[in-house]
Amino acid sequence: MVSKRGCWGAALLLLMLAPVAGAQRSPQEMADILLTDVSAESATFALGTRIYSEEATDFRRRRFKMASTDLDLNVPIHMPNITDRILSFQVKVGMRDFGTPALLPNTISEFPDPLFDVGLGVTYKWNTPGHWKLGYNFSVMAPSDDPFDSKNDVRVGANLFARTPSGDRDEWLFYVHYLSTRDYLHDVPLPGAAYIWKPTPKYTFVIGAPLAMMDLRFNEKTYWKTSYLLLRKLSTEAGRNLTKEIVQFVGFDWDQQDYYRSSNKDLDDKLTYHEKRVTGGFRYTLSPGTSFELAGGYAFQRFWYEGLDYGDRHYNRLNIDDGGFAQARLNMAF
């Protein structure tokens, strides 16, 4: 039996380790880390690509084209006869390919091509006899045109979290979130809290900050889910089952990605991309646990800049005209 003193001692030890650990790339990914139960952890594989139309930039009207590819792998380690804890590993590989003659305006530098986002992560979760659900996640990533070339292109962060029951279905969530490249409070562990409200088994609301979300299943065919992470990450999607195998969906995303440019002499500056996009498409269930997605949409308010945080968004800023995109994604769960 684990004592309360032992649980909180472990939590404090993990908190001291937080500054050397890893980060999430999206609000949904952070929600999966914090909210997925030990019993629900499964191996997952996802491979996606998005290709944008070629558009003009506002600097010398040079053309800009972009394609992105992302691979995500989660591997839980199920230990025999142990059901109250689980260890899982994450692998993430992303690449943005440009093939563009665009220049960064202030430094008149060639746009780096390609950009990578490569990293590893680990998550440990356990349930206590007192019905607390505790966990810790960390990862190390290198978003750069030359990954792991130096310690300066490494992004680190962590989540230390605890959930405790409140009534029959609800829970309280408490966590500490650290991210070395956050737009605000750099290198400061940020406390977070949320109330997980489940008025019915089909409705879930996570009310808090810096993460908030909702998942509504109106009936067997229709859903709406939204997740938000401070300050500029938002994802929402609504869909309807046309048949047992085919889902039609529409969505909106407000996204931000940071990279380090190896030729930049200011080692703290990041090359940051902002984008908003609307998406519509179809998701096909190929077999239990496996789906394939085809979609298209329109990306707008797109720009790159280079600096320490959003306050530097006018330096080396490269605005890109609005344009369309097409995307495909394969999801597998085992």
N, C-alpha and C positions, 0 to 999 in steps of 0.2 A: 504494500500500500504506500502510495506517495503522499507525503505530508504537504500541507499548505506551504510550510516554510521551504520545503524542497522545491516545490513548483516555482515559487517566487524567486528562489535563489538561482534556479536555472534561467529564469527570465532575465534577471539582472546580469547574469554572465553573458547571455546572448546580446543584450543591449550594449554591453561594453565592446562586443565584437562588431557591432553594426557598421562603423565607418570603413571596414575593409570588405564590404560585401556588395551584392549586385542589384540590378535594376530591371524594371519592366518597361515594355515599349508601348503599351496601350492600356486603357482603363479596363477592357475586358480581360486582358491577361492578368492584371493585378487582381481583379475580382475572382478569377479562377484560382489564384494562389490563396487568397484569403478565405474564400467561401466554400470551396470543394471539400466535402467530408472525406475522412480517411477511407471509409468503405466505398466511396464513389470514385476514387482515383483509378485511372486506367491509362494504358499506353496510347499515345496519340501521335499521328504524323500528319503534317499539312504542308502542301507545296502549292504556291500561288504565283501568278505573274500578272502584271498590269502594263499595258502598252499605251502611251499617250500619243495623240496627234502632234505633229510638228507645228510649232507656233513661233511667233516673233517675240523678241525681248524688247525692252524699252531702251537698251543701250546699243546704239548704232544699228538697231533693228535686225540684229543678227538672229538667225533661226535657232530654235531650241527644241530638241526632241529627247524623250526620256522613256526608259523601260525599267521596271523593277521586278525582281524575283526574290521570294522569301521561302525559306524552309524552316519548319519548326518541328522539333521532336521532343516528346516527354516520355521518359521511361521510369515507371515506378518499380521499386524492388519489393516484392511481396515475400515476407519472411514466413516460413512454415509455422503454423500454430500461433502466430502473433497477429491479432486483428485490431489492436488498439493504437498502432503506430505504423508509419510508412515513410520510407526514404525514396525520393525520386530525383532524377537528373534531367536537365533540359539542355538541348543543343539548338542554337539559332544561327542561321546564316542568311544574310540579306545582301543584295547587290543592286545598285542603281547604275545603269549603263546609259550614256548620253550620246556619244558620237556627235558632239556639237562644237561649232566654232565660237560659242559665246565666250565673252570675257567678263571678269569681275570689274566693275566700273572704277573703283577708287585706285586699285593697285594695277589695273590693266593686266591682270594675270589670266592665264588660260584656265578655264573651268576644269577642275580635276575630274578625270575619267579613267576607270569607273570609281564609285564609292562603295565600300563594303561595310557590313555590320555583322561581326562575327563574335560569338560568345558562348560561354558555358554557365550553367546554373545548377544549384542543388536546393532542394526543399525537404524539410523534415517536419512531420506532423505527428502529434500524439494526443490521445484522449486520456484524461485523468479519471480516477474513480469518482471524483466530485462533479463529473459531467462538464468540466472545462475542456475546451478544444484549443490546444496550443500549437504553435508552429513557428518556423523560422525559414526564411528564404534568402539566398544570396546568389549573385551571378557577377561575372566579370565580362565586359564586352569591349570591343575595339572598333568603334565606328570611325572609319578613316579611309583615305585612298591608299594607305599603306599600313594595314592592321598589325598591331603589336610591334611596330617598328621601334617604338620607344614607350616609356611609361606615361608619356604625356597624352597619348591617344587612347588611354584606357578609361572606360566609364565604369564606376562602381556604385553600388547601392544595396539596400537591404530592406526586408520587412520582418519585424518581430510582431507576432499577433496572438490574440487570445479571444475566444468566443465563449460566452456563458449563457445558459438558458434563461429565458424570461417568459414564463407562462408555458402553455402547451406547445406552441409552434415558434414563438419569437425568440430572438437572441440579441444580446449586446455584443458588439465587436469593438475591441480596443487594439491599437497597433501603433508601432513606430515605423515610419517610412523614411528611408535615407536615399538620396540620389545626388551623386556628385555633380551632375550637369543641370540641376534644377534651375529654372529661370529666377527663382527667388530663394533666399536663405541658403546660399551655396554651402555645401559641406556641413549642414546642420540637420541632425535627426529630427524629423517633424512628427509630432504626435497626431494620431488620427482616431476618430471614434465614429461609430454609426449604430443606429438601431435597425435591426433586421426584422421588418414587420411582414408577417404572412397572414393577412386577414382570411384568406382561403388557401387551400393547397395549390391553387393555380395562379395566385397573385403574390409576388415578392417585391418589397420595396426596401432598399438599403438607403437610409436617410442619415447623411453625415458628411464629413469632409476629412481629407481631400478627395475621397472616393464616394460617389453616389451612383445608384443604379436602380432600375426597375425591370421586372420581367413579368409580363401579363399574358396569360394564356386564356383568351376569351372563351374559346371552345376547342373542340378537337382539331379544328382547321385553321384558326386565326390567332396570331400572336403579335406582340409589340414589345421590344426590349430596347433599353437605353442605358448607356454607361457614360460617366463623366469623371474626369480626373483633372484637378486644378493644374494649371490655369487654362490651357488651351488644347485639351484633348476631349473630344466628344464623339460618340458613335451611337447611332440609333437605327433600328431596322424594324419594319413591319412586314408581315407575310401572311400568305394564305395557301393552304394545301389545295391544289387543283385536282390532284388524284392522290392515292396513297403514296406514290413515289415522287411526285413533282410538286415543288413549292415555288410559288411566284413571290418575289420580295422587292421592296424598295427601301432605300436607306440614305442616310446623310452622315458624313464624317467631317470632322474638323481635326486635322492632323498636323503634327510637328515632328520633325526628325533632325537630330544633331549629328554632325560629323566633324572630324578634325582634318585639316588640310596640312599635309606633311611639309609643304614648302613655306608655310606661314611661320614667321619668326616669333610672333606673339603666341606662346604655347598655350595660353588659357583661352584664346578665341576659338569659337566653333563656327562652322559653316552650317547654318540652320535653314531648313526648308519648311515653309508654311503652305498649307493647302486646305481648301474646302471642296467637297465633291458630293454630288448626288448620284445614286446608283440604282439601277433596276435590272433584274435578271431572274434566272431560274436555277433552282437547286434540285438535282436529280439524285435519288437514293438508288445506288447501284446494288447494294447488298446491306444487310444489317451492320451498321457502324461505318459504312463507306458512302460518301456522297461526292458529287462532282458539280461544280458551280460555273455557269456561264453568265456574264453580265456586261453591261456597258454603262456609260454615264458621262457626266460633264464636270470638269474640274475648273474652279474659279478662285479668285483672290490668291493667286499663286506667286510666291516670291522667295528668293534666297537672300540672306544677308550674312555678314560675318562679324562676330563680336562675342563679348562675354555673356550677354543676356539680351532680352527683348528691348531693353533701352538703347541698344546699339543697332537697331533694325534699319537705320538709314545708311550704314556704312557697308560698302561693297554690295549694296542692294541691287538685285537683278529681278525686275518684275517680268513675269511671263504672261502672255495673252491667254485668256480663257480658251478651253478646248475640250475635245472629247477623249474618251479612253475606252478600251476593252480589257476585260480581265477574265481569268479562269483560275479555278482553285480545286484541288483535290484534298478531301478530309478523310482521315481513317482513324477509327478507334478500335482497340483490341481488348 
